Amino acid sequence: MIKKIKYNADPATTLSTLRSDGVFIVEDYIKGSPLDSLRKEVSELCNNGNDYGFGKTWRLEGAALLSCKHKLPNTFNAFCDEWLFNLNRNYKNQNFCQDVFATHDYIPTSSEALETAPNGWLHSDKKNCLKFFIYLTDIDETSGAFYCSPGSISTGYDLRQKMLKENNYSEKRRLEIEFPELVKEYPPEPVNGKAGTMIVFDTDTFHMGGKVEKGRSRLVVRAHCF
């Protein structure tokens, strides 16, 4: 089961959970007027962003979020948090919130789309990073809930290293096809949560996107620490 940790929890507990499980959830990470302001800001960013297969997307790549304090004040405030900063520093001391991505998914997800979308399959990312993933709408299994396999982080790391060494990551990344025994050993769990929920995970942990059904939608924003 994916563990739930309270915001500002003891650093030792937070780090040990992340290192053993590869993932945890913070309920009500952001709420009230800060959540409303963040939702509005991200929605506008997506509306003015790019079309993609499931709706609209916006991204800030290769530039520290710190440079956008005045341009994106609500996104800046959501991620540039001392607790998150210290977690990242103590975990792997990577660049803090280097890339930021937002998506508004509202196009029903067909089975064919899931088969061709890389994130529609259980996988670990080719480039490892720590991700902070915020739900900006209430999300469940009908509206694209994120899936993750707690406890798979070490196996995911070993498998990623093996695939990169053999230069076959793209061909072998779909675990349901290539490594069904790992899917059985580490079954993915959906993260159903209210707006304001944050998911923190190391991308060596097996994970995948969910399916948005007709009439449903989701708005999310996430920051990557490489």
ABEGO torsion letter per residue (X at the ends): XBBBBBBGBBAAAAAAAAAAAGBBBBBGABBEAAAAAAAAAAAAAAAABBBBAAEBBBBBBGBBAAAAAAABAAAAAAABBAAAAAAAAAAAGBBBGABBBBBBBABBBBAAAAAABAAABBBBBABBBBBBBBBABBBBAAAGBBBBBBGAAAAAAAAAAAAAAAGAAAAAABAAAABAAAAAABBBBBBBBBBGBBBBBBAABBBBBBBBBBGBBBBBBBBBBX
